[in-house]
Amino acid sequence: GGDRGGEGGREGGGGGGGGAVSLVCPNAQVVLRSALFTLDGVSSALEIETGLWVDPVLMAWLAEPDSTEAELALPALYSRYMVGAGAGGAAAAGHAALGAEPGGAEQLEADLRACWALCGQLCGVLKASHGPAGVAVMQRELTVAQVLTDMELHGLPLHLPTLRRPLGEVQRRCEALSREAEALLGGPLNLGSPQQVSE
């Protein structure tokens, strides 16, 4: 079947075969959730084809996993990745979106152009951090977004503040275990390194 993700903005893709189209989806999970409520005959987010989707928020998170939620907001991403991207190019598109009059077709066009330009910038960043596998990594994360959307649909939303609550205790426990292991071995040990742990 074709692409059934009926939200987001479409732009012509230069990298695909005959007539391939990419769907620009800032925050794909929100788009998936909306699509499930608007598409007839679709009961699971996994039924929605995301093979040509690009999500600038997801790409930025993959490039810099320690980014905060505020740092992954589109205005912050425009400021971080599109400064100096070239007059009339990505930087201009980002500033146009931020300065456009709210509402109407003009705002929508500016937003979509800016998101598309941002995706282009992030593609290069992702390739630099993940190599040729960058696109495959993004597709895998989109599948995770589909699963999380289905969880929400069935009343099991992922609540990030609740997940973060025990983080400090887990980190302290890991540090204590690391010190204990180093004392037993008589030298430094990185428990996050599978190679060192196996040796």
C-alpha positions as CSV (number, residue, x, y, z in Angstrom):
1,G,0.0,0.0,0.0
2,G,0.9,3.6,-0.3
3,D,1.8,6.1,2.4
4,R,-1.3,6.5,4.6
5,G,0.1,9.0,7.1
6,G,-2.3,11.8,6.1
7,E,-0.6,14.6,8.1
8,G,2.6,16.6,7.8
9,G,4.1,18.2,4.7
10,R,5.2,16.5,1.5
11,E,8.3,17.5,-0.5
12,G,9.8,15.9,-3.5
13,G,12.6,13.5,-2.6
14,G,15.8,13.5,-4.7
15,G,17.1,10.3,-3.4
16,G,14.3,7.9,-4.2
17,G,13.1,6.2,-7.3
18,G,10.4,7.3,-9.7
19,G,8.3,9.9,-8.0
20,A,9.4,9.1,-4.5
21,V,7.9,11.5,-1.9
22,S,9.1,12.2,1.6
23,L,6.7,13.2,4.3
24,V,8.1,15.8,6.7
25,C,6.7,15.1,10.2
26,P,8.0,17.2,13.1
27,N,7.3,14.9,16.1
28,A,6.2,11.8,14.2
29,Q,4.5,10.3,17.3
30,V,2.0,13.1,17.4
31,V,1.3,12.7,13.6
32,L,0.8,9.0,14.1
33,R,-1.6,9.6,16.9
34,S,-3.6,12.1,14.8
35,A,-3.6,9.7,11.8
36,L,-5.0,6.9,13.8
37,F,-8.1,9.0,14.6
38,T,-8.6,10.2,11.1
39,L,-7.8,7.2,8.8
40,D,-10.6,4.7,8.2
41,G,-9.8,1.0,8.7
42,V,-6.5,1.6,10.5
43,S,-6.4,0.2,14.1
44,S,-2.7,0.2,14.7
45,A,0.1,2.7,14.1
46,L,2.2,-0.2,12.8
47,E,-0.2,-0.3,9.8
48,I,0.9,3.2,8.7
49,E,3.7,3.2,6.2
50,T,6.6,5.4,7.5
51,G,9.3,4.3,5.1
52,L,9.6,7.8,3.6
53,W,9.0,9.9,6.7
54,V,11.6,12.3,8.0
55,D,11.2,13.8,11.5
56,P,13.6,16.7,12.3
57,V,13.0,16.3,16.1
58,L,13.8,12.6,16.0
59,M,16.9,13.2,13.8
60,A,18.2,15.9,16.2
61,W,17.7,13.6,19.2
62,L,19.6,10.8,17.4
63,A,22.4,13.2,16.7
64,E,22.5,14.5,20.2
65,P,20.7,12.1,22.6
66,D,21.4,14.2,25.7
67,S,19.3,17.1,24.4
68,T,16.5,18.4,26.6
69,E,12.9,18.7,25.4
70,A,13.4,22.5,25.1
71,E,16.5,22.0,23.0
72,L,14.5,19.7,20.6
73,A,11.7,22.3,20.0
74,L,11.7,23.5,16.4
75,P,12.8,27.2,17.2
76,A,15.8,25.8,19.1
77,L,16.7,23.4,16.3
78,Y,16.5,26.3,13.7
79,S,18.8,28.4,15.9
80,R,21.3,25.5,16.4
81,Y,21.5,23.9,13.0
82,M,20.5,26.5,10.5
83,V,22.7,29.5,11.4
84,G,25.0,30.2,8.6
85,A,23.4,27.6,6.3
86,G,23.6,30.0,3.4
87,A,21.6,33.1,2.4
88,G,18.4,32.1,0.7
89,G,18.8,28.5,1.9
90,A,18.1,26.7,5.1
91,A,18.8,29.7,7.4
92,A,16.5,31.9,5.4
93,A,13.8,29.3,5.5
94,G,14.1,28.9,9.3
95,H,14.0,32.6,9.9
96,A,11.0,32.9,7.6
97,A,9.1,30.3,9.6
98,L,9.9,32.0,12.9
99,G,9.0,35.5,11.6
100,A,5.9,34.6,9.4
101,E,2.5,36.0,10.3
102,P,0.6,33.4,12.3
103,G,-2.1,31.4,10.5
104,G,-2.9,31.1,6.9
105,A,-1.3,29.4,3.9
106,E,1.8,31.7,4.0
107,Q,2.7,30.5,7.5
108,L,2.1,26.8,6.6
109,E,4.3,27.1,3.5
110,A,7.1,28.8,5.6
111,D,6.8,26.1,8.2
112,L,7.1,23.3,5.7
113,R,10.0,24.8,3.8
114,A,11.8,25.4,7.1
115,C,11.2,21.9,8.3
116,W,12.4,20.4,5.0
117,A,15.5,22.6,5.0
118,L,16.2,21.6,8.7
119,C,15.9,17.9,7.7
120,G,18.5,18.5,5.0
121,Q,20.9,20.0,7.6
122,L,20.2,17.2,10.1
123,C,20.8,14.5,7.5
124,G,24.4,15.6,7.2
125,V,24.7,15.7,11.0
126,L,23.2,12.2,11.3
127,K,25.5,10.8,8.6
128,A,28.5,12.3,10.5
129,S,27.5,10.7,13.8
130,H,26.1,7.4,12.5
131,G,27.7,6.9,9.1
132,P,25.7,5.3,6.3
133,A,23.5,3.6,8.8
134,G,22.0,6.9,9.9
135,V,18.8,6.5,7.8
136,A,18.3,2.9,9.0
137,V,18.6,4.1,12.6
138,M,16.0,6.8,12.1
139,Q,13.6,4.2,10.5
140,R,14.1,1.9,13.5
141,E,13.2,4.8,15.9
142,L,10.1,5.6,13.8
143,T,9.0,2.0,14.4
144,V,9.5,2.6,18.2
145,A,7.3,5.7,17.8
146,Q,4.6,3.5,16.2
147,V,4.8,1.0,19.1
148,L,4.6,3.9,21.7
149,T,1.6,5.3,19.8
150,D,-0.2,1.9,20.0
151,M,0.6,1.7,23.7
152,E,-1.1,5.1,24.2
153,L,-4.1,4.0,22.2
154,H,-4.5,1.1,24.6
155,G,-4.2,3.2,27.7
156,L,-0.5,2.7,28.5
157,P,1.1,6.1,27.8
158,L,4.8,6.6,28.4
159,H,5.2,9.2,31.1
160,L,8.7,10.6,30.9
161,P,8.7,12.4,34.3
162,T,7.8,9.1,36.0
163,L,10.6,7.3,34.1
164,R,13.2,10.0,35.1
165,R,12.3,9.8,38.8
166,P,14.5,6.8,39.7
167,L,17.4,7.9,37.4
168,G,19.5,9.4,40.1
169,E,19.2,6.3,42.3
170,V,20.1,4.1,39.3
171,Q,23.1,6.2,38.5
172,R,24.3,6.1,42.2
173,R,23.9,2.3,42.2
174,C,25.9,2.0,39.0
175,E,28.7,4.2,40.3
176,A,28.8,2.1,43.6
177,L,29.0,-1.2,41.6
178,S,31.7,0.3,39.4
179,R,33.8,1.3,42.4
180,E,33.3,-2.2,43.9
181,A,34.4,-3.9,40.6
182,E,37.4,-1.6,40.4
183,A,38.4,-2.5,43.9
184,L,38.2,-6.2,43.2
185,L,40.2,-5.9,40.0
186,G,42.7,-3.4,41.3
187,G,42.3,-1.1,38.3
188,P,39.8,1.0,36.4
189,L,36.8,-0.7,34.7
190,N,34.1,0.8,32.5
191,L,30.9,-1.2,33.1
192,G,29.4,0.3,30.0
193,S,32.0,-1.4,27.8
194,P,31.0,-4.9,26.9
195,Q,34.5,-5.7,25.8
196,Q,36.0,-4.7,29.2
197,V,33.3,-6.6,31.1
198,S,33.8,-9.7,29.1
199,E,37.6,-9.7,29.6
